[in-house]
Amino acid sequence: MAGGNERSMRALKEVWKRAENSLCADCGKPDPDWASSTLGVFICLSCSGIHRNIPSISKVKSLKMDHWDDAQVQFLAKQGNAVTKATYEAHIPIYYYQPTYNDCQVLREQWIRAKYERKEFTELGKQLPYSDGVKEGILWKRGRDNGQFLPRKFLLSEREGCLKYFTKQDAKEPKLNVKIDVINATFQPEKIGNPNGLQITYLKDNKTRNIFVYHESGKEVVDWFNAIRSVQFHYLKVAFPIASDNEIKNRLTRNFLKEGYMEKTGPKQREAFKKRWFTLDHRRLMYFKDPLDAFAKGEVFVGSKENGYSVQKGLPSGTQGNFSWHYGITIVTPDREYLFTCETETDQLEWIKAFTSVINQAMTPQEYAIEAYFKFKS
């Protein structure tokens, strides 16, 4: 029996160390040490917890702590991540968001359920709930003034190229009508305080407006998210007919580069530093009094180093404004310096890394136009 155990363990390790099995089959996290004995995929600890909640589809075991018999090891050897992906991920729409281990629970869970439980990607041309160019339903929306979440009817239309919402079910005119090409959507469960919380942003008069929504059903809110990406993709295919599918995919919804609290001072650099919530959305650094504010109190354009932008650790000597946090950051622009302080050195270094990643990228023609607007406004 002991010999059989050793033989199984050796065979298991051989399958485990194949290159195809070196990343979690579902989120891409390196060095997965769990596997599904019924699906034949190698997965990380976090994804194994999601699989465990779908017992009719998946049975999971630890590769380090659990016993694997010969038949189970042979099944893993025959399947593995590459073979299983070829079945369950055969026909993923290009606009569908495939989450990574950095994404929130609801995105990862619905991705796993879509693959293995609902088998959404096994057949070519399968009708999907986010693929037909129109979606209508109720989302709970946070009120701009009172902060209460109330049910609102939302309508997404590819034909009209817009997202609308109505304050009443039978309302004829929408409270909001936004063109699909200025919309972004990103999951924000911690900020919104709901595991299915979704932040929808859009540009209005070149300013960013935030809407915070959720749905009780994780499937429904992820379907809305992918429906927005689907409509955006088809809109951009028409608007940019020579662009490749991958180029268009990269222009769909995006996560913010960095968010969190910093302190800031005014342009004279003598005012007291005030604590604000900051969001870095590529080249737009927005600051809010509260993380759930609908509008930013102000925005800073972060350009490229070729155009005179840089980020420096610390504050200029002789800075006069009173500040309670002591880890400073200076953003240098062609027109002025912006001064911020962080509560911890870790926050400071993370913000500097995020700013540096933006500043090191060359600006696009569209971004030159945005920069010109910011200069004109100031």
DACORDA-V480676 format. One line per field, one symbol per residue. ss: DSSP state (H for helix, E for strand, - for the rest). psi: psi as a letter, one per 40 degrees, with the letter a starting at -180 (. if undefined). burial: b if it has 9 or more other C-alpha atoms within 8 Angstrom, else e. Layout:
ss=???
psi=???
burial=???
This chain:
ss=-HHHHHHHHHHHHHHH--HHH-E------E---EEE-----EE-HHHHHHHH-------EEE-------HHHHHHHHH-HHHHHHHHH----------------HHHHHHHHHHHHH----------------EEEEEEEEE------EEEEEEEEE----EEEEE---------EEEEHHHEEEEE-HHHH-----EEEEEEE--EEEEEEEE---HHHHHHHHHHHHHHHHHHHHHH-----HHHHH--------EEEEEEE---------EEEEEEEE--EEEEE------E--EEEE---HHH--EEEE-------------EEEEEE----EEEEEE--HHHHHHHHHHHHHHH-----HHHHHHHHHHHHH-
psi=ddddddddddddddddeiddeeihddeehifhfiiheddfihiiddddddddegdedhhiiheddihhidddddddddcidddddddefdghidehhhiieeiidddddddddddddefdedhhehhieeeeehhhahihhhhddeeihihihihhhddefihiihdidehdhidhhhideeiihhhgddddfhefhhhhiihhfeihhhhhiiidhddddddddddddddddddddddgdeiidddddeeaiiiidiiihiiiiadefeiihihihihhgbehhiiididfidiidiihhhaiddeeiihihiiiiehdihieiegihhhhiddiihhiiididddddddddddddddehiiiddddddddddddd.
burial=eeeebeebbebbeebbeeeebbbbbbbbbeebbbbbbebbbbbbbebbebbbebeebbbbbbeeeeebeeebbebbbebbbbebbeebbbeeeebbeebbbeebebbbbbbbbbbbbebbbbeeeeeeebbebbbeebbbbbbeeeeebeebbbbbbbeebbbbbbbeeeeeebeebbbbeebbbbbbbeebeeebbbbbbbbeeeebbbbbbbbeebeebbbbbbbbbbbbbbbbbeeeeeeeeeebbeebbeebbbbebbbbbeeebbbebebbbbbbbebbbbbbbeeebeebeebebbbbbeebbbbbbebeeeeebebebbbbbbbbbeeebbbbbbbbeebbeebbebbbebbeeeeeeeebeebeebeeee
